[in-house]
Amino acid sequence: MEDVETLPGSGSHSGNHGWLPMAALLFALIAEGFDLQAANFAAPGIVKAFGINKAEAGPLLSASLLGVLFGAALIGPLGDRFGRKRLIIGGCAIYGVLSLLAALATHLTQLIVLRFLIGLGLGGVLPNALALASELSRPGREATAAGLIGIGITFGAMVAGLVAAALMPTHGWQSVFVVGGLMPIAIVVALQFLLPESPAFLTRNPASERRPRSTGPAPLFRDGRGGRTAAIWLIFTAVLMCVYLLSGWIPLLLNQSGFSSRGASLVGTAYQGGGVIGGIVASLMLHRSGWNVVAMFAGSACLTMVLLVWGASATLVLVAGVVAAGFFVTGTQNAINGAGGASYEAGIRSSGLGWALGVGRIGSVVGPLVGSLAVLLGMREARYLFALPIVPLAVAALAALWLERRASLDSTSSTPD
């Protein structure tokens, strides 16, 4: 099997920097994960305050994800040319300020526009943080490092749920956005002092400056990368659709099914908590198993969805199933972050991750809207929500198996007789 973690140009420099840069990146992604999910947990309060129905909340839940789509694909790859540190710090500062402004919104349209702009900043940070984590890791640990740092996204989402449960009953939905704005602004100072610049950026070939300046995906389809890139994009799209469908609609549908706003937030937090554990497990497994880990977690997530639809009528079973869903679905997300990033050389890693995350955000934008459509078509019980991710997860598992098989064949064909 080809080891995707030792591709050409993936040299690392962690010995020169220690653990502090990794901790700084982790906290940056915790802040990002908080803001990605802030609207999901604030949604019940927003629906009530603005006098809208749940179906109208779909565009709000998708707005920041649409921004991330453009931010990841168009802004994220700029880290390969201008430096990952600059993109990370600038993105944190921008979306932090915008989140504070979102707390002042008095109309749904204002909130949707601000959430879209927040998404642009979020989209520029994530691929550069994952790529920089890979570069600062020990040789052979690139995918594991990116996967573990990516857990910050899930942990931040869990913190958002806890904050919503603690503050919304007394301080309203605005409190979630205030905390979401203060966190990234506070982390900017630490990033400035603790974060080194990308080794690949600092040691890039000066001749590359004469290349056409483009953030397009063309390099990702050259030199035999086309099939790999298409499969990675398919996996990211399918998995992110499931991640944001579930995280966006679990609190709303549970609230509709009789849970209080606080109870629905806590169950949503349990989903994210299961995701933290699943992300850690998946990331640690990436060192040796590569895309097989993605296939295993996506397949297990499929089975969990089937069991939830079939047997999640009792509250205890539903909560346990939601935790298991978080474990496998978010574990899949962390696995693709690590395996996807390590599938590209360091010189195009931000572009590879940026475009994968950007194209994948099509799925994340569609996910909440699929929930809106299901509600409009008559879905009433929360357990039926879990039928919707089954097919996308199965597609992701099959595509991951294909990538693993292709890697094995490429490794065999490149071995001297």
ABEGO torsion letter per residue (X at the ends): XBBAAABBGABBAAAAAEAAAAAAAAAAAAAAAAAAAAAAAAAAAAAAAAGBBAAAAAAAAAAAAAAAAAAAAAAAAAAAAAEAAAAAAAAAAAAAAAAAAAAABABAAAAAAAAAAAAAAAAAAAAAAAAAAAAABBBGAAAAAAAAAAAAAAAAAAAAAAAAAAAAAAAEAAAAAAAAAAAAAAAAAAAAAABBBBAAAAABBAAAAABBBBABAAAAABGGAAAAAAAAAAAAAAAAAAAAAAAAAAAAAAAAAGBBAAAAAAAAAAAAAAAAAAAAAAAAAAAAAEAAAAAAAAAAAAAAAAAAAAABABAAAAAAAAAAAAAAAAAAAAAAAAAAAAABBAAAAAAAAAAAAAAAAAAAAAAAAAAAAAAAAGBABAAAAAAAAAAAAAAAAAAAAAAAAAAAAAAAAABBX
